[in-house]
Amino acid sequence: MKTKLENLILLALLAILPSSLLAQESNENQSFAVHEDVVKMNMVAEYEETCKELVGHLKKHNIQEARFITANTSDNRYIYVSPIENMAELDKPVFSTLSEKMGKEAMNALFNRMDKCYDVEHDYIITLDQSLSYQPQGIDQTPEGEDFRKFHYLYITPANRAMVKEKMKAVRDMFERKGSQMYYRVYRSGYGTRGEFYMVAVAAKDQLDYAQKSLANDELIGEDGGKVMWDLFENLLSYEEYTGQMRPEMAYAPMNMN
């Protein structure tokens, strides 16, 4: 149970810390611990109820060791993301104070209820790459009123790693040159990921807003821009796209953070 409790806080993203948290991170390439629960379709309601209950206990006791944001995807993955300074932070006893405050048995019972809602979970690290991201006004992982997400996974091989990075830079430069309004953040895969990839997170108000932004961007970049994009995609190992949603009611940040 200790491993489960600590792992839950090692949370992906897609995409995605509150501005108040991000402001404290001065590193150009901030790393994040990610935890995914692949929830059974018929257990989604119970899972969400249990997660909200956990957040309620964290807020009630103002637990300082924990902070995470939450997103869920169309394939029933619930993704928890937390910034880390280094690998040593993975060993911190995140829920020890909560255990003392609400009682070990009560906390274990809560996590046992959560565990039965899924059979598969993953833990890994990703790193925000600001040099490849495109957001002219500065990186903002949670634009106000834009909780909808598109997560684009661009899988690469060790052999073409350098080439794909150059293609990613070319796309970013093209978006900047054209003055695109389609902003995005790029994350590199790290320790524990299933394959090597870049994850591109795009925020929008909803599905319609995303579609409108995408159409406007296609018209803006034109045929020449399309060739730059295709030059990137034809060098990928594979590509996956997922729809997601930020879940602020299932996120947590302690009060009175320095």
C-alpha positions in Angstrom: 0.0 0.0 0.0 2.9 2.4 0.7 4.1 2.0 -2.9 0.6 2.6 -4.2 0.1 5.7 -2.1 3.4 7.2 -3.1 3.0 6.3 -6.7 -0.4 8.0 -7.0 1.1 11.4 -6.5 3.7 10.8 -9.2 1.3 12.1 -11.8 0.9 13.4 -17.4 -0.3 15.8 -20.5 -0.7 16.4 -21.6 -0.7 18.9 -20.5 -0.7 21.3 -17.3 0.0 22.8 -13.9 -1.9 25.7 -12.5 -0.1 29.0 -13.2 0.5 29.5 -9.4 2.5 26.3 -9.4 4.2 26.8 -12.7 5.5 30.2 -11.7 7.7 28.5 -9.1 9.4 26.4 -11.8 12.2 28.4 -13.4 13.8 25.5 -15.3 13.3 25.7 -19.1 12.9 21.9 -19.2 10.8 21.1 -16.2 10.3 17.4 -15.5 7.0 15.8 -14.3 6.2 12.5 -12.7 3.1 10.9 -14.2 0.8 8.3 -12.9 -2.0 6.7 -15.1 -4.9 4.6 -13.9 -6.6 2.8 -16.8 -10.1 2.7 -15.3 -12.7 0.0 -16.2 -15.6 1.5 -18.1 -18.2 0.3 -15.6 -16.2 1.7 -12.7 -15.7 5.3 -13.8 -18.3 6.8 -11.6 -17.0 5.0 -8.4 -13.4 5.8 -9.3 -14.2 9.6 -9.7 -16.2 9.6 -6.5 -13.3 8.1 -4.6 -10.7 10.4 -6.1 -12.8 13.5 -5.2 -13.1 12.1 -1.7 -9.3 11.8 -1.5 -8.9 15.4 -2.7 -11.5 16.4 0.0 -9.3 14.9 2.7 -6.2 16.5 1.3 -7.9 19.9 1.4 -9.4 19.4 4.8 -6.0 18.7 6.3 -4.1 21.0 4.0 -1.4 18.4 3.2 1.7 20.2 2.1 3.6 17.3 0.6 1.1 16.6 -2.2 0.2 18.6 -5.3 -1.0 17.4 -8.6 -3.3 18.1 -11.5 -5.6 15.6 -13.2 -6.8 14.9 -16.7 -8.7 12.0 -18.2 -8.7 10.8 -21.8 -11.3 9.3 -24.1 -9.8 5.8 -23.6 -10.5 6.0 -19.8 -7.0 6.9 -18.7 -6.9 9.1 -15.6 -3.6 11.0 -15.6 -2.1 12.6 -12.5 0.9 15.0 -13.0 3.3 16.5 -10.4 6.5 18.5 -11.0 9.8 17.0 -9.7 13.2 18.5 -9.2 15.0 15.1 -9.4 14.6 11.4 -9.2 15.1 11.4 -5.4 11.7 13.1 -5.0 10.0 9.9 -6.1 10.9 8.4 -2.8 9.2 11.0 -0.7 6.4 9.7 1.6 3.8 11.9 0.1 0.8 10.6 2.1 2.4 10.0 5.5 0.9 13.1 7.0 -2.5 12.4 5.6 -2.3 8.9 7.1 -1.7 10.5 10.5 -4.5 13.0 10.1 -7.3 10.7 8.9 -6.1 7.4 10.2 -4.1 4.7 8.5 -7.1 2.3 8.3 -9.4 4.9 6.8 -6.9 6.0 4.2 -6.1 2.4 3.2 -9.8 1.7 2.8 -10.1 4.7 0.5 -7.2 3.5 -1.7 -8.5 -0.1 -1.7 -11.8 1.3 -3.1 -9.8 3.0 -5.8 -7.7 0.0 -6.7 -10.6 -2.2 -7.6 -11.6 0.3 -10.3 -8.7 -0.6 -12.6 -6.4 -3.5 -13.5 -3.6 -1.5 -15.2 -1.6 1.5 -14.0 1.6 3.1 -15.3 4.2 5.4 -13.8 6.8 7.4 -15.8 8.5 10.8 -16.3 8.1 13.4 -19.0 9.9 16.7 -19.5 8.4 20.0 -20.8 10.6 21.2 -23.7 10.1 25.0 -24.0 12.4 25.2 -27.0 10.0 23.1 -29.1 6.8 24.5 -27.6 4.9 27.3 -29.3 3.2 29.8 -27.0 4.3 33.3 -27.9 3.0 35.0 -24.7 4.9 32.5 -22.5 4.1 28.9 -21.3 0.7 28.6 -19.7 -0.3 25.0 -19.2 -3.8 25.7 -18.0 -5.3 28.6 -20.1 -8.4 29.9 -18.4 -11.6 28.5 -19.8 -9.7 25.9 -22.0 -10.0 22.6 -20.2 -10.4 20.6 -23.4 -7.2 18.8 -24.6 -5.8 17.1 -27.7 -2.8 15.0 -26.9 -0.6 14.1 -30.0 1.9 11.4 -29.4 4.8 11.4 -32.0 6.8 8.2 -31.6 10.4 8.1 -32.8 13.4 5.8 -32.9 16.9 6.3 -31.4 18.2 6.4 -35.0 16.1 9.3 -36.1 15.9 11.2 -32.7 18.1 14.1 -33.9 16.3 14.4 -37.2 12.8 14.5 -35.7 14.0 17.2 -33.2 15.1 19.3 -36.1 11.7 18.8 -37.9 10.0 19.8 -34.6 12.0 23.0 -34.5 11.1 23.7 -38.2 7.4 23.3 -37.4 7.7 25.7 -34.4 9.6 28.3 -36.5 6.9 28.0 -39.2 4.1 28.6 -36.7 5.9 31.6 -35.3 6.6 33.0 -38.8 3.0 32.6 -39.8 1.7 34.0 -36.5 -0.4 30.9 -35.8 -3.1 31.0 -33.1 -2.8 27.3 -32.5 -0.6 27.2 -29.4 0.9 24.0 -28.1 3.3 22.6 -25.5 5.8 19.8 -26.2 6.9 17.1 -23.7 9.7 14.6 -24.2 9.3 11.0 -22.9 11.6 9.9 -20.1 12.2 7.2 -17.6 9.5 4.5 -17.6 7.7 5.5 -20.8 6.4 2.9 -23.3 8.7 3.9 -26.2 10.3 7.2 -27.1 8.0 10.0 -28.1 7.2 13.7 -28.1 3.8 14.5 -26.7 2.2 17.7 -28.0 -0.6 19.1 -25.9 -3.1 21.6 -27.4 -5.7 23.4 -25.2 -9.2 24.6 -26.4 -12.6 25.4 -24.9 -14.2 22.3 -26.3 -14.2 20.0 -29.3 -15.8 22.6 -31.6 -13.3 25.3 -30.6 -10.4 22.9 -31.3 -11.8 22.0 -34.7 -12.2 25.7 -35.6 -8.7 26.5 -34.4 -7.3 23.6 -36.4 -9.2 24.7 -39.6 -8.0 28.3 -39.2 -4.4 27.1 -38.7 -4.5 24.9 -41.8 -5.7 27.9 -43.9 -3.0 30.1 -42.4 0.0 27.9 -42.9 -1.1 26.9 -46.4 0.5 24.5 -48.7 4.1 25.4 -47.8 3.3 25.0 -44.1 1.6 21.7 -44.8 4.8 20.4 -46.4 6.8 21.3 -43.3 4.3 19.4 -41.2 4.4 16.4 -43.6 8.2 16.4 -43.5 7.9 15.9 -39.7 5.3 13.2 -39.9 6.9 11.1 -42.6 9.9 10.7 -40.3 7.9 9.3 -37.3 7.8 5.7 -36.2 4.1 6.1 -35.4 1.5 8.6 -34.4 -1.4 8.5 -31.9 -4.0 11.1 -31.0 -6.2 11.3 -27.9 -9.0 13.6 -26.7 -8.8 14.6 -23.1 -10.2 16.9 -20.4 -8.6 18.7 -17.5 -10.3 17.8 -14.2 -9.7 20.7 -11.8 -12.2 19.2 -9.3 -9.9 16.1 -9.0 -6.6 18.2 -8.7 -4.9 19.3 -5.5 -2.5 22.1 -4.4 -2.0 22.9 -0.7 -2.8 26.4 0.6 -0.1 28.8 1.8 2.5 27.4 -0.6 5.8 29.4 -0.7 
